[in-house]
Amino acid sequence: MTEIQHLLALNMKRARQKRELSQMKLAELCDVSTSFIGEIESERKFPSAHTLQKITNALGLRPYQLFAEQDDWQVYEKYDSMTGFVQDVKHRIDAVLDEALRSHLPR
C-alpha cells in the first residue's frame, strides 16, 4: 500500500459520504462497478487516470483534492462552507432587491 493509494481511498470515501452518495450511486455516475469503487476505497485497487477523472467529476472535486492531506481538506471544507454562505447571501440580497423594485415600480 502506498501513501497515495491510502489518501485516495480516504478522500474519495470522505467526499462521497459528504455528498451523501452510496458506492452504488458513485459507481453509476462513473460508469464502473460498485465492487470497483469498494476496492478503491479499501485500497485494493487503483483506478486509471480516465477513471480518476470520472470520479473527480462525479464528486465535484478537483483532481488534486483526491490526494490531499487531512490539513488541506480542512482548508477546502472551510472554503466550501464560505462559498455556500456567500451564495446564500447573494440570493437573499437579490430577492430583497427584486421585492423592493416591484413595490416601487408602477404597475
C-alpha positions, 0 to 999 in steps of 0.5 A: 500500500502506498501513501497515495493509494491510502489518501485516495481511498480516504478522500474519495470515501470522505467526499462521497459520504459528504455528498451523501452518495452510496458506492452504488450511486458513485459507481453509476455516475462513473460508469464502473462497478460498485465492487470497483469503487469498494476496492478503491476505497479499501485500497485494493485497487487503483483506478486509471487516470480516465477513471480518476477523472470520472470520479473527480467529476462525479464528486465535484472535486478537483483532481488534486483534492483526491490526494490531499492531506487531512490539513488541506481538506480542512482548508477546502471544507472551510472554503466550501462552507464560505462559498455556500454562505456567500451564495446564500447571501447573494440570493437573499440580497437579490430577492430583497432587491427584486421585492423592493423594485416591484413595490416601487415600480408602477404597475 
